[in-house]
Structures are given as structure tokens and as C-alpha cells.
Amino acid sequence: MKTKLITIVMIFMLTISSAIAQSTENTKVFGILGGINVQNFNGKDNNGDKLENDMIIGYHAGINIQIPLAAEFYFQPGLLFSTKGSESSYGTLTGTYNLSYIELPLNLVYKGLLGNGHIILGFGPYIGYGIMGKATLESNSAGIETDIEFTNVVESDDSYSTTHFRPFDAGGNILIGYEGAGGLFLQLNAQLGMLEINPEDKRVVAVYGEQLSVKNTGFGLSLGYRF
């Protein structure tokens, strides 16, 4: 896991070097941002039915940079800590899943002059790597909390008491916002996961087949400052 995280950070550091090399004196290169996430899982269950889950509130924080490509167009990579997950209910049993990721969004951004600032429109892919998580099961007044284990394959003899997810996530971003002349910006983004985050589970594949499909999806509201 450490090697993969180092690779993500190294990619971001190389893009920072490129941004500094291409920036001009009047260009605001660096941005810091943070905000809330509204997240859910979508996909289908072991029976092939659509997942019926409830959204949960999370948060994100991190940095990004902008590299000029052409007039009003920028390449904007970032490095974020982001929490995701979902809540599901089965009768009196409620399961809440909280996953924490290191994410690398790679957006193409248009910044058009509007008033004293700029409107922001962007889209692009993201990649993420799960670093920790908690699963909570509650029934009436009793509850159990366990750590989530990240793995690509759950073996047939693994315990049912542990919740498993794949470590890698990837998908697409779209965003819209406004940046003032002083560098303060506010943006709304939507994110759609395209990779299944549920691992291959050899404990249940003989019973249900491989119908289960779980993907991240959600929205975020960010407040930030560019300098």
C-alpha cells in the first residue's frame, strides 16, 4: 500500500514542477480547498436487484494546482483526502460503511471572466486508493464497529465478521463554481465511480454467482483559496 501511495504522490509532485515551470508572475497556481461530501453506493445486490441505500455525509480536504493550456483553459490536478460510503437497512439492522481515500482528480477546467472573477467549469477523471474504513452494524440499542479490510479477493475461508472492499476506485468528475478576484472560490462537483469496489468474494460466488456490483457516487461542495 505504501508503494502505491508514494506513486500517487510522486505523480502529483511532478505536475507541481510542471505548473511552476509554466506559470507566469500573475498566475495563481496553488489552491487549498475543503468541504462536505454527500455519498452513496450504487449498483446491484447478490440477487441482481438495484441497491437501495441511503446517503451519508462525509468531507474532503486537500490541494490542487492549475497549469495553463490555452487562453481560459487549464489542466487542474489535485490531491485530496476524501471520505465516502453508504448506509443500508434490513429490517431492524442498519449497516453504515465509511471509507477514506487518497484521491487524485485530473480535471480540464475552463475559467471565463464573469464580473470581477471567473466562472469555473470542469470535468475529468479521478483515481483513488482506500487507506482506512469502518463498518458499523446496529440493531435496536446494540451496535458493533469493525475495521474495513481492503483486498481484491475474499477467500472462501475468510471470516464473515469482516467487511471487505477493493482498494482502488476510479471514475469521472464534473464541477461548476466561481472564483473571485482575490482567489477565494466556491465549487460544486459531482462524482460517478466507474470501478466496482466490491472484491471477488469466493464465499458467496457459488451461491449467488457474481451479480454483486458496488460503485461510489456522490456530490461535494468545496470552499477554497487560490494563490
NORRAMO-V917460 format. One record per residue. N is the residue number from 1. RES is the residue in three letters. PSI is psi in whole degrees, -180 to 180 (NA if undefined). OMEGA is omega in whole degrees, 0 to 359 (999 if undefined). Layout:
n->(N N)
res->(RES RES)
psi->(PSI PSI)
omega->(OMEGA OMEGA)
This chain:
n->(1 2 3 4 5 6 7 8 9 10 11 12 13 14 15 16 17 18 19 20 21 22 23 24 25 26 27 28 29 30 31 32 33 34 35 36 37 38 39 40 41 42 43 44 45 46 47 48 49 50 51 52 53 54 55 56 57 58 59 60 61 62 63 64 65 66 67 68 69 70 71 72 73 74 75 76 77 78 79 80 81 82 83 84 85 86 87 88 89 90 91 92 93 94 95 96 97 98 99 100 101 102 103 104 105 106 107 108 109 110 111 112 113 114 115 116 117 118 119 120 121 122 123 124 125 126 127 128 129 130 131 132 133 134 135 136 137 138 139 140 141 142 143 144 145 146 147 148 149 150 151 152 153 154 155 156 157 158 159 160 161 162 163 164 165 166 167 168 169 170 171 172 173 174 175 176 177 178 179 180 181 182 183 184 185 186 187 188 189 190 191 192 193 194 195 196 197 198 199 200 201 202 203 204 205 206 207 208 209 210 211 212 213 214 215 216 217 218 219 220 221 222 223 224 225 226 227)
res->(MET LYS THR LYS LEU ILE THR ILE VAL MET ILE PHE MET LEU THR ILE SER SER ALA ILE ALA GLN SER THR GLU ASN THR LYS VAL PHE GLY ILE LEU GLY GLY ILE ASN VAL GLN ASN PHE ASN GLY LYS ASP ASN ASN GLY ASP LYS LEU GLU ASN ASP MET ILE ILE GLY TYR HIS ALA GLY ILE ASN ILE GLN ILE PRO LEU ALA ALA GLU PHE TYR PHE GLN PRO GLY LEU LEU PHE SER THR LYS GLY SER GLU SER SER TYR GLY THR LEU THR GLY THR TYR ASN LEU SER TYR ILE GLU LEU PRO LEU ASN LEU VAL TYR LYS GLY LEU LEU GLY ASN GLY HIS ILE ILE LEU GLY PHE GLY PRO TYR ILE GLY TYR GLY ILE MET GLY LYS ALA THR LEU GLU SER ASN SER ALA GLY ILE GLU THR ASP ILE GLU PHE THR ASN VAL VAL GLU SER ASP ASP SER TYR SER THR THR HIS PHE ARG PRO PHE ASP ALA GLY GLY ASN ILE LEU ILE GLY TYR GLU GLY ALA GLY GLY LEU PHE LEU GLN LEU ASN ALA GLN LEU GLY MET LEU GLU ILE ASN PRO GLU ASP LYS ARG VAL VAL ALA VAL TYR GLY GLU GLN LEU SER VAL LYS ASN THR GLY PHE GLY LEU SER LEU GLY TYR ARG PHE)
psi->(-39 -40 -42 -39 -40 -38 -45 -45 -39 -40 -44 -39 -37 -39 -32 -44 -41 -40 -43 -40 -33 -11 156 173 -32 1 129 110 -48 143 141 143 160 163 -162 153 144 108 158 168 138 167 -146 155 -174 -22 -1 5 153 136 135 87 169 146 154 161 131 -159 167 155 146 -157 160 170 159 130 118 133 -44 178 119 3 139 149 126 86 156 171 116 149 124 137 140 -179 -160 167 137 151 138 95 -122 -1 128 127 129 130 120 117 139 131 150 123 148 91 143 84 146 124 135 130 100 141 130 110 -133 -4 -150 138 143 126 131 163 163 176 168 154 146 157 122 130 -22 164 162 140 129 126 127 139 114 -118 -3 148 149 132 131 157 143 137 130 122 156 -22 130 120 160 -24 8 153 143 -10 -9 135 135 143 155 147 -34 140 151 153 -152 150 147 147 153 142 -169 136 123 168 -29 -8 -11 133 155 132 149 131 151 145 131 115 140 -10 141 130 -4 134 166 123 103 -11 -31 -9 -31 -25 -48 -11 -153 49 -27 132 118 128 149 145 151 -175 159 148 123 141 132 178 132 137 NA)
omega->(181 180 181 177 178 179 178 180 179 177 181 179 178 178 175 179 179 180 180 181 185 184 175 184 184 182 173 188 191 176 171 184 177 180 184 172 168 194 178 169 169 182 181 182 183 178 181 179 179 177 178 183 176 178 173 179 175 181 176 177 179 183 169 177 176 181 180 176 179 180 177 180 184 165 188 173 179 176 188 162 188 177 182 177 185 175 180 182 176 185 180 182 178 177 178 184 180 182 179 184 160 186 176 174 183 190 167 189 171 179 182 181 177 185 179 182 183 169 183 174 183 175 178 179 170 169 181 178 181 183 177 180 179 173 181 176 182 175 186 183 183 180 178 178 179 175 175 178 180 180 178 182 172 183 185 180 178 183 175 182 180 177 185 172 172 181 185 174 177 180 184 176 161 183 175 181 180 178 179 182 181 178 178 181 177 181 177 179 174 185 180 178 180 176 173 180 173 181 169 185 183 179 187 185 180 182 187 191 182 183 183 179 182 179 177 172 180 181 178 174 186 169 183 180 179 183 999)
